Amino acid sequence: MSYHALFTLVFFLAFVAMAAWVYRPSRKKDYEKLAYIALDADERTAGNLDKGDEQ
């Protein structure tokens, strides 16, 4: 096996391992929580702007 083939195989296995780690079912709740960070920040910003208008 040549050096390049071994190098490719190692990186392919690393990619498959990382993909399996990211898409494992136990991480679903974490990703759902992270998906709402931007929306929560928008709501807080909008709430602060509304309070600022009342002053």
Order of alpha helices (4+ residues) and beta strands (2+ residues): alpha-alpha-alpha
